[in-house]
Amino acid sequence: MAMHHYLRLSFIVLFVITSCFCIYFIIKKRRNRKAPKLLSAEKYRSSMTDGMKEISSNDSFFNIWPYVSELKAAKILSKKIKESELVHKVYRNSTEDFEHILLATEKENHFVKVVVDRNKKKAMGYLFLEL
């Protein structure tokens, strides 16, 4: 009978230790998650060229929604804004290397601008824009 209790106790201890390791790695992974990057003025200027032309949001090739989810998780964008009202305007530079996507915020004439590198097919970062 005593052996049975030791066996049960060892399984319980093994379960607790395994659970602690799992919780530790989940917490560690959440802390190491990359937040969206705020663009420097230098990188922003490098994406601008002489002519920025407005295009429709349907012509934009970049899937913005995973990046928007990251911005909302980092509390840069409000979760209250409907997705249908989020994309305000999309601009493309004359060399067609970069897209600038203006996202609406809760404040009027305040936007979050996401700069997308079309060659690398990823978002370079974001910056705040006040008109």
ChimeraX commands (.cxc) that place a marker at each C-alpha (Angstrom):
marker #1 position 0.00,0.00,0.00 radius 0.5
marker #1 position 2.81,2.42,0.80 radius 0.5
marker #1 position 4.38,1.82,-2.61 radius 0.5
marker #1 position 1.12,2.80,-4.27 radius 0.5
marker #1 position 1.12,6.16,-2.46 radius 0.5
marker #1 position 4.73,6.86,-3.46 radius 0.5
marker #1 position 3.92,6.09,-7.07 radius 0.5
marker #1 position 0.88,8.38,-7.00 radius 0.5
marker #1 position 2.90,11.12,-5.30 radius 0.5
marker #1 position 5.68,10.85,-7.89 radius 0.5
marker #1 position 3.15,11.26,-10.73 radius 0.5
marker #1 position 1.67,14.33,-9.04 radius 0.5
marker #1 position 5.12,15.86,-8.56 radius 0.5
marker #1 position 6.01,15.10,-12.18 radius 0.5
marker #1 position 2.76,16.73,-13.33 radius 0.5
marker #1 position 3.39,19.87,-11.25 radius 0.5
marker #1 position 6.97,20.22,-12.51 radius 0.5
marker #1 position 5.88,19.76,-16.14 radius 0.5
marker #1 position 3.10,22.32,-15.67 radius 0.5
marker #1 position 5.55,24.83,-14.19 radius 0.5
marker #1 position 7.89,24.43,-17.17 radius 0.5
marker #1 position 5.01,24.94,-19.61 radius 0.5
marker #1 position 3.83,28.07,-17.81 radius 0.5
marker #1 position 7.39,29.42,-17.69 radius 0.5
marker #1 position 7.90,28.98,-21.45 radius 0.5
marker #1 position 4.51,30.49,-22.28 radius 0.5
marker #1 position 5.30,33.58,-20.21 radius 0.5
marker #1 position 8.78,33.82,-21.73 radius 0.5
marker #1 position 7.37,33.60,-25.26 radius 0.5
marker #1 position 4.81,36.33,-24.58 radius 0.5
marker #1 position 7.47,38.68,-23.21 radius 0.5
marker #1 position 9.74,38.14,-26.23 radius 0.5
marker #1 position 6.98,38.89,-28.71 radius 0.5
marker #1 position 8.04,41.70,-31.00 radius 0.5
marker #1 position 6.01,44.85,-30.93 radius 0.5
marker #1 position 5.48,46.96,-34.05 radius 0.5
marker #1 position 8.40,49.29,-34.71 radius 0.5
marker #1 position 8.11,53.08,-34.63 radius 0.5
marker #1 position 9.88,54.43,-37.71 radius 0.5
marker #1 position 12.66,56.94,-37.42 radius 0.5
marker #1 position 12.45,60.14,-39.46 radius 0.5
marker #1 position 15.42,58.96,-41.51 radius 0.5
marker #1 position 13.78,55.68,-42.57 radius 0.5
marker #1 position 10.53,57.47,-43.26 radius 0.5
marker #1 position 12.23,59.98,-45.54 radius 0.5
marker #1 position 13.99,57.17,-47.38 radius 0.5
marker #1 position 10.61,55.72,-48.33 radius 0.5
marker #1 position 9.37,59.03,-49.72 radius 0.5
marker #1 position 10.12,60.08,-53.27 radius 0.5
marker #1 position 9.08,63.02,-55.44 radius 0.5
marker #1 position 5.68,61.72,-56.37 radius 0.5
marker #1 position 3.39,59.88,-54.02 radius 0.5
marker #1 position 0.21,58.89,-55.78 radius 0.5
marker #1 position -2.98,57.81,-54.15 radius 0.5
marker #1 position -4.21,54.34,-55.01 radius 0.5
marker #1 position -7.34,52.51,-53.96 radius 0.5
marker #1 position -7.04,50.19,-50.99 radius 0.5
marker #1 position -8.03,47.32,-53.32 radius 0.5
marker #1 position -4.89,47.89,-55.42 radius 0.5
marker #1 position -2.65,47.48,-52.39 radius 0.5
marker #1 position -0.97,44.08,-52.48 radius 0.5
marker #1 position 0.00,43.98,-48.78 radius 0.5
marker #1 position -2.24,42.16,-46.31 radius 0.5
marker #1 position -2.39,44.80,-43.60 radius 0.5
marker #1 position -4.63,42.94,-41.16 radius 0.5
marker #1 position -2.02,40.87,-39.26 radius 0.5
marker #1 position -0.03,44.08,-38.74 radius 0.5
marker #1 position -3.19,45.91,-37.64 radius 0.5
marker #1 position -3.76,43.17,-35.06 radius 0.5
marker #1 position -0.23,43.75,-33.73 radius 0.5
marker #1 position -0.89,47.49,-33.55 radius 0.5
marker #1 position -4.12,46.87,-31.64 radius 0.5
marker #1 position -2.41,44.43,-29.27 radius 0.5
marker #1 position 0.27,47.05,-28.57 radius 0.5
marker #1 position -2.55,49.60,-27.96 radius 0.5
marker #1 position -1.34,51.86,-30.75 radius 0.5
marker #1 position -4.68,51.55,-32.52 radius 0.5
marker #1 position -8.00,51.47,-30.74 radius 0.5
marker #1 position -10.02,48.27,-30.85 radius 0.5
marker #1 position -13.20,50.35,-31.08 radius 0.5
marker #1 position -12.66,51.36,-34.72 radius 0.5
marker #1 position -14.47,49.18,-37.23 radius 0.5
marker #1 position -12.22,47.46,-39.78 radius 0.5
marker #1 position -14.32,48.83,-42.63 radius 0.5
marker #1 position -13.49,52.40,-41.49 radius 0.5
marker #1 position -9.86,51.77,-40.58 radius 0.5
marker #1 position -7.99,52.22,-43.88 radius 0.5
marker #1 position -8.27,55.91,-44.74 radius 0.5
marker #1 position -5.96,56.23,-47.77 radius 0.5
marker #1 position -3.15,54.33,-49.48 radius 0.5
marker #1 position -0.25,56.00,-51.27 radius 0.5
marker #1 position 2.50,54.49,-53.43 radius 0.5
marker #1 position 5.80,56.20,-54.29 radius 0.5
marker #1 position 6.88,56.87,-57.88 radius 0.5
marker #1 position 9.36,53.97,-57.95 radius 0.5
marker #1 position 6.62,51.67,-56.60 radius 0.5
marker #1 position 8.94,50.36,-53.87 radius 0.5
marker #1 position 6.92,51.57,-50.88 radius 0.5
marker #1 position 3.31,51.97,-49.86 radius 0.5
marker #1 position 2.09,54.32,-47.15 radius 0.5
marker #1 position -1.18,53.22,-45.59 radius 0.5
marker #1 position -3.06,55.75,-43.46 radius 0.5
marker #1 position -5.10,54.18,-40.69 radius 0.5
marker #1 position -7.79,56.19,-38.93 radius 0.5
marker #1 position -7.72,56.76,-35.18 radius 0.5
marker #1 position -10.40,57.90,-32.77 radius 0.5
marker #1 position -9.23,61.53,-33.04 radius 0.5
marker #1 position -10.16,63.51,-36.11 radius 0.5
marker #1 position -7.21,64.29,-38.44 radius 0.5
marker #1 position -4.90,61.96,-36.48 radius 0.5
marker #1 position -3.63,58.90,-38.30 radius 0.5
marker #1 position -1.23,56.01,-37.92 radius 0.5
marker #1 position 0.82,55.67,-41.09 radius 0.5
marker #1 position 2.16,52.21,-41.88 radius 0.5
marker #1 position 5.07,52.09,-44.32 radius 0.5
marker #1 position 5.28,48.89,-46.35 radius 0.5
marker #1 position 8.34,47.77,-48.31 radius 0.5
marker #1 position 6.92,46.17,-51.45 radius 0.5
marker #1 position 10.22,44.48,-52.38 radius 0.5
marker #1 position 10.57,42.71,-49.03 radius 0.5
marker #1 position 6.79,42.27,-48.74 radius 0.5
marker #1 position 6.67,43.39,-45.13 radius 0.5
marker #1 position 5.83,46.41,-43.01 radius 0.5
marker #1 position 8.84,48.59,-42.15 radius 0.5
marker #1 position 7.05,50.22,-39.24 radius 0.5
marker #1 position 4.57,52.89,-38.32 radius 0.5
marker #1 position 4.50,56.53,-37.31 radius 0.5
marker #1 position 1.93,59.00,-36.07 radius 0.5
marker #1 position 0.63,61.62,-38.47 radius 0.5
marker #1 position -1.34,64.70,-37.52 radius 0.5
marker #1 position -2.94,66.73,-40.29 radius 0.5
marker link #1:1,2 radius 0.2
marker link #1:2,3 radius 0.2
marker link #1:3,4 radius 0.2
marker link #1:4,5 radius 0.2
marker link #1:5,6 radius 0.2
marker link #1:6,7 radius 0.2
marker link #1:7,8 radius 0.2
marker link #1:8,9 radius 0.2
marker link #1:9,10 radius 0.2
marker link #1:10,11 radius 0.2
marker link #1:11,12 radius 0.2
marker link #1:12,13 radius 0.2
marker link #1:13,14 radius 0.2
marker link #1:14,15 radius 0.2
marker link #1:15,16 radius 0.2
marker link #1:16,17 radius 0.2
marker link #1:17,18 radius 0.2
marker link #1:18,19 radius 0.2
marker link #1:19,20 radius 0.2
marker link #1:20,21 radius 0.2
marker link #1:21,22 radius 0.2
marker link #1:22,23 radius 0.2
marker link #1:23,24 radius 0.2
marker link #1:24,25 radius 0.2
marker link #1:25,26 radius 0.2
marker link #1:26,27 radius 0.2
marker link #1:27,28 radius 0.2
marker link #1:28,29 radius 0.2
marker link #1:29,30 radius 0.2
marker link #1:30,31 radius 0.2
marker link #1:31,32 radius 0.2
marker link #1:32,33 radius 0.2
marker link #1:33,34 radius 0.2
marker link #1:34,35 radius 0.2
marker link #1:35,36 radius 0.2
marker link #1:36,37 radius 0.2
marker link #1:37,38 radius 0.2
marker link #1:38,39 radius 0.2
marker link #1:39,40 radius 0.2
marker link #1:40,41 radius 0.2
marker link #1:41,42 radius 0.2
marker link #1:42,43 radius 0.2
marker link #1:43,44 radius 0.2
marker link #1:44,45 radius 0.2
marker link #1:45,46 radius 0.2
marker link #1:46,47 radius 0.2
marker link #1:47,48 radius 0.2
marker link #1:48,49 radius 0.2
marker link #1:49,50 radius 0.2
marker link #1:50,51 radius 0.2
marker link #1:51,52 radius 0.2
marker link #1:52,53 radius 0.2
marker link #1:53,54 radius 0.2
marker link #1:54,55 radius 0.2
marker link #1:55,56 radius 0.2
marker link #1:56,57 radius 0.2
marker link #1:57,58 radius 0.2
marker link #1:58,59 radius 0.2
marker link #1:59,60 radius 0.2
marker link #1:60,61 radius 0.2
marker link #1:61,62 radius 0.2
marker link #1:62,63 radius 0.2
marker link #1:63,64 radius 0.2
marker link #1:64,65 radius 0.2
marker link #1:65,66 radius 0.2
marker link #1:66,67 radius 0.2
marker link #1:67,68 radius 0.2
marker link #1:68,69 radius 0.2
marker link #1:69,70 radius 0.2
marker link #1:70,71 radius 0.2
marker link #1:71,72 radius 0.2
marker link #1:72,73 radius 0.2
marker link #1:73,74 radius 0.2
marker link #1:74,75 radius 0.2
marker link #1:75,76 radius 0.2
marker link #1:76,77 radius 0.2
marker link #1:77,78 radius 0.2
marker link #1:78,79 radius 0.2
marker link #1:79,80 radius 0.2
marker link #1:80,81 radius 0.2
marker link #1:81,82 radius 0.2
marker link #1:82,83 radius 0.2
marker link #1:83,84 radius 0.2
marker link #1:84,85 radius 0.2
marker link #1:85,86 radius 0.2
marker link #1:86,87 radius 0.2
marker link #1:87,88 radius 0.2
marker link #1:88,89 radius 0.2
marker link #1:89,90 radius 0.2
marker link #1:90,91 radius 0.2
marker link #1:91,92 radius 0.2
marker link #1:92,93 radius 0.2
marker link #1:93,94 radius 0.2
marker link #1:94,95 radius 0.2
marker link #1:95,96 radius 0.2
marker link #1:96,97 radius 0.2
marker link #1:97,98 radius 0.2
marker link #1:98,99 radius 0.2
marker link #1:99,100 radius 0.2
marker link #1:100,101 radius 0.2
marker link #1:101,102 radius 0.2
marker link #1:102,103 radius 0.2
marker link #1:103,104 radius 0.2
marker link #1:104,105 radius 0.2
marker link #1:105,106 radius 0.2
marker link #1:106,107 radius 0.2
marker link #1:107,108 radius 0.2
marker link #1:108,109 radius 0.2
marker link #1:109,110 radius 0.2
marker link #1:110,111 radius 0.2
marker link #1:111,112 radius 0.2
marker link #1:112,113 radius 0.2
marker link #1:113,114 radius 0.2
marker link #1:114,115 radius 0.2
marker link #1:115,116 radius 0.2
marker link #1:116,117 radius 0.2
marker link #1:117,118 radius 0.2
marker link #1:118,119 radius 0.2
marker link #1:119,120 radius 0.2
marker link #1:120,121 radius 0.2
marker link #1:121,122 radius 0.2
marker link #1:122,123 radius 0.2
marker link #1:123,124 radius 0.2
marker link #1:124,125 radius 0.2
marker link #1:125,126 radius 0.2
marker link #1:126,127 radius 0.2
marker link #1:127,128 radius 0.2
marker link #1:128,129 radius 0.2
marker link #1:129,130 radius 0.2
marker link #1:130,131 radius 0.2
view
